[in-house]
Amino acid sequence: MSINCIAIDDDPHSLENLIAYMEKLPELNLVQTFTEPLQALAEISVASPVDIIFLDVEMPTLSGIELAGLLRQKAKHLVFTTAHPRYALDAFKVDADAYLLKPYSILHFAKTINNLYPIGSSEQQPFSIFDDHFFYLPLQNGKNELARIDINELIAVEDHQEDVRFITTKNIFTTAKINFVKMMKMLKQHPGFIQISAAGIISKQHIRSVLGNQVLLSGEVSYAVADSHKSLFAAFIQDNLLKGKS
């Protein structure tokens, strides 16, 4: 299988590293590279679609996010490469399929490609920003500040009508809901979390006790399991019960 790719990065050194990694994966076929985003836009817009476009985020005249929005129909998959983790959330807005934080290793690069094109499987793995066990959350304080959320410290996520609330062992953070539709979907699929209501997801490792349909978590956080999710939660509890000898 040949996977046709285009790489766009205004930093020649970063572009060279990406090319070197691609050469180690024989199924990847590098069709073209660009260091100028406007040139990339002009040429790719009239060219045949490819399988993957790799884009740097911070580039002059046109950012990778802006460029991706204009070229989304020209690639089956979009993969962002950047040294700035704060852009990971912006990637959701243009339906990105993966996100590589510089400097990324060949192992991380190969894992990303394998997630997009699993060996022996036609099923694509979901894009996850949780591979590094943390993510950055833009805060609603008008200061464009970010909060780092460590997965191991995340107790629960509450989906409210206008925003999403992240409860950790250290603090509670609130952010706009519009940026987190995909993120919420991925969190529901994360093996360390379980959904207990239409608007609530909790960390399995932070469950301290269960009394009926009431779940007590770390930090004295407590939730009731909704009727719609009781069977799912009961199955999780049953799978983790200490079994005696038969």
N, C-alpha and C positions, 0 to 999 in steps of 0.2 A: 504494500500500500504506500502510495506517495502522497504526502501531505504538503500542499503548496503554501508557502508562507511569504509574507512581506514584513520587513523590519523597518521601523521609523524611530530614529533617535538622533537628536542634534549633537550628542556627545560621541565623537568618533571612538573613544576608548570603550565606552559602554556598548556601542554597536559592535566593536571587534569581539568583546567578550561574548555577546549574544551569538554572533556568527560562529565562534569557536565551540560553543555549547551545541549549536544546531548541527555542526559537522560531526559531532559524536553520536548523533541519533540519525541513522541512515534513512529512516522513513521521512525525515523532514527535507523538503526541497525548497531552498531559498530562491524565490523568483526575482526579488528586487529589494534594494535597500535605499533609504532616503535619510538625509540629514536636514533637509529643509521641508517643513510641514506643508507649505503652500505648493511646493513642487509635487509632493506626495499627493495632495488633494487633486491637483490638476491631472496627473497621470493615472492615478487609481480610479478616478471618477469615470474615465472612458475605457478602462481596461476590464478584462473578464474577472469575475469574482474569484477569490482564493479561499483556502481553508482557514488560515489563521493570519491575522494582522497583529504584530507586536508593536505597541506604541509606548513611547516615553510620555510622561504627563507634562512636565514643565519644559516647554519649547518656546522659542521666540515667535512672534506674530500670531501663532495659533497653538493653543494648548492641545495636549493629547485628548482631553475630555471633549473639547470642541470639535476636534478633527474626527474623533470616533463617532460623534453624532451625525456627521456629514457622510461618513463612509460605512455606516453600520450594515447597509445592504450589500456591501462589496466583500464581506467576509463571513464565513460560517461562524467563526469564533474571534472574539477580541480578547487580547491578553495585554494588560497594562504592565509596564516596567517603570519603577520610579524609586527614588531614595526617600520619599516622603510618605509615611503611613497615613497621613490625614486624608490623602486622596482616595483611599480604598473605598470609602463610602460613596464618593462621587461616581465611582465606577458602576455602581448599581443603576444610576440614572440612565446610562447608555447601554444597559444590558450587557455588561462585560461578563466574560466567561471565566476569567482568572486574573490574578493580581500577583506580580512578582516584585518583592521589595528588595531593592539593591542594598548591598551586594548579595545576590542570591547564589546558591551553590549549584553545581551541576546536578546534584541529587534532587534539589528542590525543583529545578527546571524540568528534569526528567519526570518527576512525580506529577507536575502540572500537565505535561503533554499526555501522560498515561491516564490522567483523570479525564481529559478531553477525548482521548482515543484509547479506551481500555483494551488491553491485550486479551483476545479471546472472548470479548463481549462487545455488543453493540450499544450497551447502555452507558450514557454519559453520566459521570459523577457530578454532583452539584458543586458549583463554585463556592468555596468557603473561605471566609476571612479569618477562620478560627484555627488554621493550621499551625500558627505560631503561638497558640494558647492565650492570645490577648487580641484586643482590637481597640481602636480609638473612637470615642463618642463625641460628636459636636454638642456642646452645651447650649441651652437656651438662656443665656445670660447677656446677650447682646455684645459680647466681647470676642466672639469668634474663638473661644477657648475649647480645647479638647481634653477629655478625661480618658485615661487609659483604664480599660476594663479587663482584668485578668479573669479568665474563664474559671479558674479554681476558686475565685472569690465571689463569683456571681451567684447569688442566691435565687433570685426570681426576676421575671420580666412581666410587667403588667401592660397590656395593650389597652390604652384609654381611647376615648373618642377622638381627641385632638393630638395626643402625643403618646410616647412610649416611655415607661418608667423602668429603670434598671436598678435593682436593689442588690447591693454588694455587702460584704462583711464590714466595710469601712464607711459606706456612704450610700446615698440615693441620688441617682442622676436622671434627669428628664430631658428628652430630646424630641424634635418634631417627628411625627409619625410618617410624613411623606417620604422621608429618606430610608425607611426601614421595612418596607413591605417584603423585599427579598430577604433581608436579614432575619426577620421574624420567621420566615419560612425555613431558612437554614437552621435556625436555633431549634425549631421543632423537630428537625431531622437529626440533630446532634445526639449521639448515644448517651451523653451525660445529663440530658434534660428530658422532662416529660411534661406534656400539656395536661392541665387539670381542669381547664375551662376554656371557653371560647376566647377569653382575654387574659389567660394566665398560664405561664410556663415556669416550672421550678427545677432547681438543680437536684438531681438524685442524691448526690453526695452530701447535701446539706439537710436532708430529711433527718430529723431527730426522733420523731415519734408520730404514730398514726392512731387516732382514736375515732373510730367510725369513719365518717367522711371528712374529718378535720385533720389537717396535716400541719405539724409544728416543724419549722425550719430553724436554722441557725439565726441568732440575733432576735429570738422571740417572734419571728415572722410567722404568721399563721394564715392558712387558706382553707376554704372548704372546696372539696372536689365536686364539681358540677355533675348533675345527673347524666349529662351527655358524655362525660368522660369517666364515669365510675368503672365501667367494664375494663377500659384500658389501664386504669390505675390499679384495679384489683388484680389484673393479670401480671403487672409489674411486681406487686407485693408478693403474689404467689410464687413467681419465679425466683424471688430472693428470700423466701422463708428458709429457715434452718430446718433441714429435713432430718428426722431421726432414722435409725436403722429399721428396715422392714422386717 
